[in-house]
Amino acid sequence: MAKGRISSDSAKWLVRQVLSMDVPLDRILRGTGLSRTWLRDEHALITPEQYLTIVGNALDETHDPALGLNIGPLQYLGDLGFLGYAIISSPSLREASQTALQFWELNGSLVTLSYREDDEHSIWDISPAFPMKDLRLWIYAVEELLTTFSTTAGFLSNRAFRYADITLSYPDPGHGRLYRELFSCPVFFGREADRFRVAAKYSDMPTFTGHPRMAHICQQQCQELQARLRDDDDLTASIREIIIASMGQIPHLPDVAKKLAMSSRTLRRRLQERNTTYQRILDEVRQELAKEYVAGTNLSVDQIAGRVGFSEAATFRKAFKKWTGMNIGEFKRRE
């Protein structure tokens, strides 16, 4: 189970794209436990599991297996706040890339990126930011990254951008032709890694949006946001660990505060500063553990209910249906 929470920017962007396709919000957020207010809360965080559920819902509701390819070009860097403007104001594509990698966690992406250079190319490796059991989620993540990267590079340089080549670990998803049409480069499926190469000449291209002073200001804001996000994650991760270790006997907030060496009042205040509550974290942990027990173990419903803090199986069944939109049997068969 992934610990902590991540930025909501990328997840919210996906939700807005799917909303524009006339898919109701409650169907996009089905099984996440998120309310409508989450979309309007600019400081709200999200768990990786919630984000992946949104992606799965988006693929189901749009019936578009190439969703990542089709919506990736629509992303505007300004949607990423200070991170987006730090990239926009970078003087060159190389500096834009370095800024993006330095503050990558601020966008809450499904992937992580690393790159190296040789004499002819910059070589970018794509890895999952957290585990994904469903291959279509990974395909969506890679497709969105590829289209977003190429669109951004073209926008920043004000020139046509083209990959040298793309290699992908998954087989042709059935729309491989679309990759070649969009990127106009060799694309190889079923290889050992997810990777793309870019001609070295692009790295030193100046951006037509470059503004060094603005870039410095935005980077300072990114550093502050990054520190705050990591602090948020440290606190919530600690709380989650305490809850998980105490499962079967749900700890009350004063007990958690004592283990964190602070008063209940201080813990409530620190959580309020992060736009969350102890109850919200507790509910998220119970939901995630319940899904893992149902999908990955042979425990009985009574045993799972007890492990996630329910005294009655019937109450647990109702809660599980509310969390996932499915009863326990349906969820187990889907997994």
C-alpha positions as CSV (number, residue, x, y, z in Angstrom):
1,M,0.0,0.0,0.0
2,A,1.4,3.4,-1.0
3,K,2.1,5.7,2.0
4,G,1.2,9.3,2.3
5,R,-0.5,11.6,-0.2
6,I,0.5,13.4,-3.3
7,S,-0.3,16.6,-5.1
8,S,-3.8,16.7,-6.7
9,D,-2.8,18.8,-9.8
10,S,-2.5,16.0,-12.3
11,A,-5.5,14.1,-11.0
12,K,-7.7,17.2,-11.1
13,W,-6.6,18.0,-14.6
14,L,-7.7,14.5,-15.7
15,V,-11.0,14.9,-13.9
16,R,-11.7,18.2,-15.7
17,Q,-10.8,16.7,-19.1
18,V,-13.3,13.9,-18.6
19,L,-15.9,16.3,-17.3
20,S,-15.6,18.1,-20.6
21,M,-16.7,14.9,-22.3
22,D,-20.0,15.0,-20.4
23,V,-19.1,12.3,-17.9
24,P,-20.8,13.1,-14.5
25,L,-18.4,13.9,-11.7
26,D,-19.8,11.2,-9.4
27,R,-18.9,8.6,-11.9
28,I,-15.4,9.9,-12.3
29,L,-14.9,9.9,-8.5
30,R,-16.7,6.6,-7.9
31,G,-14.9,4.5,-5.3
32,T,-12.4,7.2,-4.3
33,G,-14.2,8.5,-1.2
34,L,-13.6,12.0,-2.6
35,S,-16.4,14.6,-2.5
36,R,-17.1,17.4,-4.9
37,T,-15.4,19.9,-2.7
38,W,-12.1,18.1,-3.3
39,L,-12.0,19.4,-6.9
40,R,-12.4,23.0,-5.7
41,D,-9.9,22.8,-2.9
42,E,-6.6,24.1,-4.4
43,H,-4.6,22.7,-1.4
44,A,-6.2,19.3,-1.3
45,L,-3.9,16.2,-1.6
46,I,-4.8,12.7,-2.8
47,T,-3.6,9.2,-2.2
48,P,-2.0,7.3,-5.1
49,E,-4.8,4.7,-4.9
50,Q,-7.5,7.4,-5.3
51,Y,-5.7,8.8,-8.4
52,L,-5.4,5.3,-9.9
53,T,-9.1,4.8,-9.3
54,I,-9.9,8.0,-11.1
55,V,-7.8,6.9,-14.1
56,G,-9.6,3.5,-14.2
57,N,-13.0,5.3,-14.0
58,A,-12.0,7.7,-16.8
59,L,-11.0,4.8,-19.0
60,D,-14.2,3.0,-18.2
61,E,-16.5,6.0,-18.7
62,T,-14.9,7.3,-21.9
63,H,-14.5,3.9,-23.5
64,D,-11.3,5.3,-25.0
65,P,-8.2,3.0,-24.6
66,A,-6.1,5.7,-26.1
67,L,-7.3,8.4,-23.7
68,G,-3.7,9.4,-22.6
69,L,-2.8,10.1,-26.2
70,N,-5.9,12.0,-26.9
71,I,-5.9,14.3,-23.9
72,G,-2.2,14.8,-23.3
73,P,-1.8,17.5,-26.0
74,L,-4.5,19.5,-24.2
75,Q,-2.4,20.1,-21.0
76,Y,-1.3,23.7,-20.4
77,L,1.7,24.3,-18.2
78,G,-0.1,27.0,-16.3
79,D,-2.4,24.2,-14.9
80,L,0.7,23.2,-12.8
81,G,0.9,26.5,-10.9
82,F,4.3,27.7,-9.9
83,L,5.9,24.6,-11.3
84,G,4.4,25.3,-14.7
85,Y,5.5,28.9,-14.7
86,A,9.0,27.9,-13.6
87,I,9.2,25.7,-16.6
88,I,7.7,28.3,-19.0
89,S,10.2,31.0,-17.9
90,S,13.3,28.7,-18.1
91,P,15.7,30.2,-20.7
92,S,16.4,26.9,-22.5
93,L,14.9,23.5,-22.9
94,R,17.8,22.0,-20.9
95,E,17.0,24.3,-17.9
96,A,13.3,23.6,-18.4
97,S,14.0,19.9,-18.1
98,Q,16.2,20.3,-15.1
99,T,13.5,22.4,-13.3
100,A,10.8,19.9,-14.1
101,L,12.8,17.0,-12.7
102,Q,13.9,19.0,-9.6
103,F,10.3,19.7,-8.6
104,W,8.6,16.8,-10.3
105,E,6.7,15.7,-7.2
106,L,4.7,18.9,-7.2
107,N,2.6,17.8,-10.1
108,G,1.5,14.5,-8.6
109,S,2.3,12.6,-11.7
110,L,1.7,8.9,-12.2
111,V,5.3,8.5,-13.5
112,T,8.8,9.4,-12.6
113,L,11.5,10.5,-15.1
114,S,15.2,10.2,-15.2
115,Y,17.6,11.1,-18.0
116,R,21.1,10.9,-19.2
117,E,23.0,12.3,-22.2
118,D,25.4,10.9,-24.8
119,D,26.9,12.7,-27.7
120,E,23.8,12.4,-29.9
121,H,20.8,12.1,-27.6
122,S,19.2,12.8,-24.3
123,I,17.8,9.4,-23.1
124,W,14.7,9.5,-20.8
125,D,13.5,6.6,-18.8
126,I,9.9,6.4,-17.6
127,S,9.1,4.5,-14.3
128,P,5.9,4.2,-12.3
129,A,5.6,6.6,-9.4
130,F,3.8,3.9,-7.4
131,P,2.6,0.3,-8.1
132,M,-0.1,-0.3,-10.8
133,K,-1.7,-3.7,-10.9
134,D,-3.8,-2.9,-14.1
135,L,-1.7,-2.6,-17.2
136,R,-4.1,-0.2,-18.8
137,L,-3.3,2.3,-16.1
138,W,0.4,2.2,-16.9
139,I,-0.4,2.5,-20.6
140,Y,-2.5,5.6,-19.9
141,A,0.3,7.1,-17.7
142,V,3.0,6.6,-20.4
143,E,0.8,7.8,-23.2
144,E,-0.1,11.0,-21.3
145,L,3.5,11.6,-20.5
146,L,4.7,11.2,-24.1
147,T,2.0,13.5,-25.5
148,T,2.5,16.1,-22.7
149,F,6.3,16.1,-23.1
150,S,6.2,16.6,-26.9
151,T,3.5,19.3,-26.7
152,T,5.4,21.1,-24.0
153,A,8.8,21.0,-25.8
154,G,7.1,22.3,-29.0
155,F,5.4,25.1,-27.1
156,L,8.5,26.2,-25.2
157,S,10.8,26.2,-28.3
158,N,8.1,27.5,-30.7
159,R,9.4,24.8,-33.1
160,A,8.3,21.4,-34.3
161,F,9.4,18.8,-31.9
162,R,10.1,15.1,-32.7
163,Y,11.3,12.2,-30.7
164,A,14.3,10.2,-32.1
165,D,12.5,7.0,-31.1
166,I,10.3,5.5,-28.4
167,T,10.6,2.0,-26.8
168,L,7.8,0.6,-24.6
169,S,7.6,-2.4,-22.3
170,Y,4.0,-3.3,-23.1
171,P,2.7,-4.8,-26.3
172,D,0.9,-2.8,-28.9
173,P,-2.3,-1.8,-27.1
174,G,-4.3,-2.0,-30.3
175,H,-3.8,1.6,-31.4
176,G,0.0,1.5,-32.1
177,R,-0.7,3.3,-35.4
178,L,-1.8,6.4,-33.5
179,Y,1.6,6.6,-31.7
180,R,3.4,6.7,-35.1
181,E,0.9,9.3,-36.4
182,L,1.3,11.6,-33.4
183,F,5.1,11.3,-32.9
184,S,6.4,10.7,-36.4
185,C,9.2,8.5,-35.1
186,P,10.0,4.7,-34.7
187,V,8.0,3.2,-31.9
188,F,8.9,-0.3,-30.5
189,F,6.5,-2.2,-28.3
190,G,7.4,-5.2,-26.1
191,R,10.9,-4.0,-25.2
192,E,12.8,-4.2,-21.9
193,A,11.9,-0.7,-20.7
194,D,9.8,2.4,-21.2
195,R,12.1,5.0,-22.7
196,F,12.4,7.7,-25.3
197,R,15.3,9.5,-26.9
198,V,15.6,13.1,-28.1
199,A,18.2,14.5,-30.4
200,A,20.9,16.4,-28.4
201,K,20.2,19.6,-30.5
202,Y,16.9,20.2,-28.7
203,S,18.5,20.5,-25.2
204,D,20.3,23.8,-26.0
205,M,17.4,25.4,-27.8
206,P,16.3,28.7,-26.2
207,T,12.7,29.0,-25.1
208,F,10.8,31.9,-26.6
209,T,9.1,32.2,-23.2
210,G,12.3,32.5,-21.2
211,H,12.5,35.0,-18.4
212,P,15.4,34.3,-15.9
213,R,14.1,36.6,-13.2
214,M,10.7,35.1,-13.3
215,A,12.2,31.6,-13.4
216,H,14.1,32.3,-10.2
217,I,11.0,33.6,-8.4
218,C,8.9,30.6,-9.4
219,Q,11.7,28.2,-8.4
220,Q,11.8,29.8,-4.9
221,Q,8.0,29.2,-4.6
222,C,8.5,25.6,-5.8
223,Q,11.0,25.0,-3.1
224,E,8.6,26.2,-0.5
225,L,5.8,24.1,-1.9
226,Q,8.0,21.1,-2.1
227,A,9.1,21.5,1.6
228,R,5.5,21.8,2.6
229,L,4.4,18.8,0.6
230,R,7.2,16.7,2.1
231,D,6.2,17.8,5.6
232,D,2.6,17.0,4.9
233,D,3.6,13.5,3.7
234,D,5.9,12.9,6.8
235,L,3.1,13.8,9.2
236,T,0.3,11.9,7.5
237,A,2.7,8.9,6.8
238,S,3.5,8.7,10.5
239,I,-0.2,8.8,11.4
240,R,-1.0,6.1,8.9
241,E,1.8,3.9,10.3
242,I,0.4,4.2,13.8
243,I,-3.1,3.4,12.6
244,I,-2.0,0.4,10.6
245,A,0.0,-0.9,13.6
246,S,-3.1,-0.5,15.8
247,M,-5.7,-2.1,13.4
248,G,-8.2,-4.2,15.2
249,Q,-8.3,-1.6,17.9
250,I,-8.7,1.8,16.3
251,P,-6.5,4.4,18.0
252,H,-8.2,7.7,19.1
253,L,-6.6,11.0,18.2
254,P,-5.2,11.6,21.7
255,D,-3.4,8.3,21.6
256,V,-1.9,9.1,18.2
257,A,-0.9,12.6,19.3
258,K,0.9,11.1,22.3
259,K,2.9,8.7,20.1
260,L,3.9,11.7,18.0
261,A,5.0,13.6,21.1
262,M,2.5,16.4,20.7
263,S,-0.8,17.5,22.2
264,S,-4.1,16.7,20.7
265,R,-4.7,20.4,20.0
266,T,-1.4,20.7,18.2
267,L,-2.1,17.6,16.0
268,R,-5.5,18.9,15.1
269,R,-4.0,22.3,14.2
270,R,-1.3,20.8,12.1
271,L,-3.8,18.6,10.2
272,Q,-6.1,21.6,9.7
273,E,-3.1,23.5,8.2
274,R,-2.9,20.6,5.7
275,N,-6.6,20.7,4.9
276,T,-7.3,17.3,6.4
277,T,-8.5,15.7,9.6
278,Y,-7.6,12.6,11.6
279,Q,-10.9,11.0,10.7
280,R,-10.2,11.5,7.0
281,I,-6.8,9.8,7.3
282,L,-8.3,7.0,9.4
283,D,-11.1,6.5,6.8
284,E,-8.5,6.4,3.9
285,V,-6.4,3.8,5.7
286,R,-9.4,1.6,6.5
287,Q,-10.6,1.8,2.9
288,E,-7.2,0.9,1.4
289,L,-6.5,-1.9,3.8
290,A,-10.0,-3.4,3.2
291,K,-9.4,-3.4,-0.6
292,E,-6.0,-5.1,-0.1
293,Y,-7.4,-7.7,2.2
294,V,-10.4,-8.5,-0.1
295,A,-8.3,-8.6,-3.3
296,G,-5.1,-10.2,-2.0
297,T,-6.1,-12.6,0.8
298,N,-8.4,-15.5,1.6
299,L,-9.6,-13.9,4.9
300,S,-13.3,-14.2,5.6
301,V,-15.5,-11.1,5.6
302,D,-15.7,-11.3,9.4
303,Q,-11.9,-11.4,9.7
304,I,-11.4,-8.5,7.3
305,A,-14.1,-6.4,9.1
306,G,-12.3,-7.0,12.4
307,R,-8.9,-6.1,11.0
308,V,-10.1,-2.7,9.7
309,G,-12.0,-1.8,12.8
310,F,-15.6,-2.8,12.2
311,S,-17.4,-4.7,15.0
312,E,-20.0,-6.1,12.6
313,A,-19.6,-7.6,9.1
314,A,-22.9,-6.1,7.9
315,T,-21.6,-2.6,8.7
316,F,-18.4,-3.4,6.9
317,R,-20.2,-4.6,3.8
318,K,-22.2,-1.4,3.6
319,A,-19.0,0.7,4.0
320,F,-17.2,-1.3,1.4
321,K,-20.0,-0.8,-1.1
322,K,-20.0,2.9,-0.4
323,W,-16.2,3.1,-1.0
324,T,-16.0,1.1,-4.2
325,G,-19.4,1.1,-5.7
326,M,-19.3,-2.8,-5.7
327,N,-20.1,-5.5,-3.2
328,I,-17.2,-7.6,-1.9
329,G,-17.8,-10.5,-4.3
330,E,-17.9,-8.2,-7.3
331,F,-14.7,-6.4,-6.2
332,K,-12.9,-9.7,-5.7
333,R,-13.9,-11.0,-9.1
334,R,-12.7,-7.8,-10.8
335,E,-9.3,-8.0,-9.2
